[in-house]
Amino acid sequence: MGTMDRMPDRTPDQIYDEWLVIRSQDGEVAALTELVSRWNGRLIGFAMGLTGEEAAALDAVQGAWLVAARDIGKLRDPARFASWMLRVVGNRCADLARRESRRRRTERARAFESDRRITNPEEVAGDSDESERVRRAIRTLGTAQREILGLHHGAGISVSAIASMLGVPEGTVKSRLHAARSELRTILERRTT
């Protein structure tokens, strides 16, 4: 059995991405630009699933591409590009969330000192906007559930591709998606009653 016989099935798109990564690692700016063109929308969808906010998602993905431009040469296996970029975007989203949390704590402290009450923007918005209601519910899910929903629904990545990225069977991905959707449904139902 040769080396190629042991390689997992890869799509032409995955092979093309690997080739672009190798060219990017050789310093070809056009190859990195092509990767951005091919992956930016999926990464924004993934980040939207994690942050629930378009501005934060765009900021996270932009920062992730800066990291990629700087560090793509350190990626040892070009076939791992997708999971590497998703991890970079996830880390950027987590960084933004921590920064936002610190900013909110500082604002609350200032408001308390001046005896002013800061209104929670989510309360002001109300439940009239269904998409905002869903985004708020998603933010209450655990990180793993937000990520699996973000990968599949936000980034539009197939179950089989997610399984390959995570190194788990497709059935496990389907099970995790089902659990995340069920939890989200429960949260949304609780909020409407």
C-alpha positions in Angstrom: 0.0 0.0 0.0 1.6 3.3 -1.1 1.5 6.6 0.7 -1.3 7.9 -1.5 -3.5 5.0 -0.6 -3.5 6.1 3.1 -4.3 9.7 2.3 -7.9 10.7 3.3 -10.2 11.6 0.5 -9.6 15.2 -0.4 -11.7 17.3 -2.6 -10.2 19.4 -5.5 -11.0 22.5 -3.4 -8.9 21.2 -0.5 -6.0 20.3 -2.8 -6.2 23.8 -4.4 -6.2 25.4 -1.0 -3.1 23.3 0.0 -1.4 24.5 -3.2 -2.2 28.1 -2.4 -0.9 27.7 1.1 2.4 26.3 -0.2 2.7 29.3 -2.6 1.8 31.7 0.2 4.5 30.1 2.3 7.0 30.9 -0.5 6.0 34.5 -0.3 3.5 34.8 -3.2 1.1 37.5 -2.2 -1.3 36.6 -5.0 -1.7 33.1 -3.5 -2.6 34.6 0.0 -5.0 37.0 -1.7 -6.7 34.0 -3.4 -7.0 32.2 0.0 -8.6 35.4 1.4 -11.0 35.4 -1.5 -11.9 31.8 -1.1 -12.2 31.7 2.7 -13.2 35.1 3.9 -17.0 34.6 3.7 -16.9 31.3 5.5 -14.7 32.7 8.2 -17.0 35.7 8.7 -19.9 33.3 8.9 -18.1 31.2 11.5 -17.1 34.4 13.5 -20.7 35.6 13.4 -21.8 32.3 15.0 -19.3 32.9 17.8 -19.8 36.6 18.4 -23.4 37.2 17.2 -22.3 40.6 15.9 -21.2 41.5 12.4 -18.8 44.2 13.4 -17.0 41.9 15.9 -17.0 39.1 13.3 -15.4 41.3 10.7 -12.8 42.6 13.2 -11.9 39.1 14.3 -11.5 37.8 10.7 -9.5 40.8 9.6 -7.2 40.2 12.6 -7.0 36.5 11.8 -5.8 37.3 8.2 -3.1 39.5 9.6 -2.0 36.6 11.8 -2.1 34.3 8.7 -0.1 36.7 6.6 2.6 36.8 9.4 2.5 33.1 10.4 1.5 31.0 7.4 5.1 30.0 7.0 4.9 28.2 10.4 2.0 26.0 9.3 3.8 22.6 8.8 0.9 20.8 7.1 -0.8 22.8 4.4 -3.8 20.3 4.5 -4.5 21.7 8.1 -5.0 25.3 6.7 -8.8 25.3 7.3 -8.7 24.1 10.9 -5.7 26.4 11.6 -7.6 29.4 10.3 -10.8 28.5 12.1 -8.7 28.2 15.3 -7.1 31.6 14.7 -10.5 33.2 14.1 -11.9 31.5 17.2 -9.0 32.8 19.3 -9.6 36.3 17.9 -13.3 36.1 18.7 -12.4 35.0 22.3 -9.9 37.9 22.6 -12.6 40.4 21.4 -15.1 38.9 23.9 -12.7 39.3 26.8 -11.9 42.9 25.7 -15.6 43.7 25.5 -16.2 42.1 28.9 -13.5 44.3 30.4 -14.9 47.4 28.7 -18.3 46.6 30.0 -17.0 46.1 33.6 -15.2 49.4 33.4 -18.3 51.1 32.2 -20.4 49.6 35.0 -17.9 50.7 37.5 -17.9 54.2 36.2 -21.7 54.3 36.1 -21.8 53.0 39.7 -19.4 55.7 40.9 -21.5 58.4 39.3 -24.7 56.7 40.5 -26.0 56.4 36.9 -27.5 53.2 35.6 -26.3 51.9 32.2 -29.1 50.3 30.3 -28.4 46.9 28.8 -28.6 47.3 25.0 -30.2 43.9 24.7 -33.1 44.9 26.9 -33.6 48.1 24.9 -33.7 46.2 21.6 -36.4 43.9 22.9 -37.5 40.7 21.2 -39.1 42.4 18.1 -36.1 41.5 15.9 -36.1 37.7 15.6 -32.5 37.5 14.3 -31.2 39.5 17.3 -33.2 37.2 19.6 -31.5 34.2 18.0 -28.0 35.8 18.3 -28.6 36.5 22.0 -29.7 32.9 22.5 -26.6 31.6 20.6 -24.3 33.7 22.9 -25.7 31.7 25.9 -24.6 28.4 24.4 -21.3 26.8 25.4 -18.3 27.5 23.3 -18.2 24.0 21.7 -21.9 24.4 20.7 -21.4 27.9 19.3 -18.4 26.6 17.3 -20.2 23.6 15.8 -23.1 25.8 14.8 -20.8 28.4 13.5 -18.9 26.0 11.4 -21.9 24.3 9.8 -24.5 27.1 9.6 -22.3 30.2 9.8 -19.4 29.1 7.6 -21.4 26.7 5.5 -18.9 23.8 6.1 -20.3 20.4 5.4 -20.6 17.7 8.1 -17.9 15.6 6.4 -15.5 18.5 6.2 -16.1 19.4 9.9 -15.5 15.7 10.8 -12.2 15.8 8.9 -11.1 19.1 10.5 -11.9 17.9 14.0 -10.7 14.3 13.5 -13.9 12.7 14.6 -16.5 10.5 12.8 -19.3 12.2 10.9 -21.8 10.7 13.3 -20.2 12.6 16.1 -20.5 15.9 14.2 -24.2 15.2 13.5 -24.8 14.3 17.1 -23.1 17.5 18.3 -25.0 19.6 15.8 -28.3 18.0 16.9 -27.5 18.6 20.6 -26.5 22.3 19.9 -29.7 22.9 17.9 -31.8 21.2 20.6 -30.2 23.4 23.3 -30.8 26.5 21.1 -34.4 25.6 20.6 -34.9 25.1 24.3 -33.4 28.5 25.1 -35.6 30.2 22.5 -38.7 28.4 23.7 -37.9 29.5 27.3 -37.6 33.1 26.3 -40.9 33.1 24.5 -42.9 31.8 27.4 
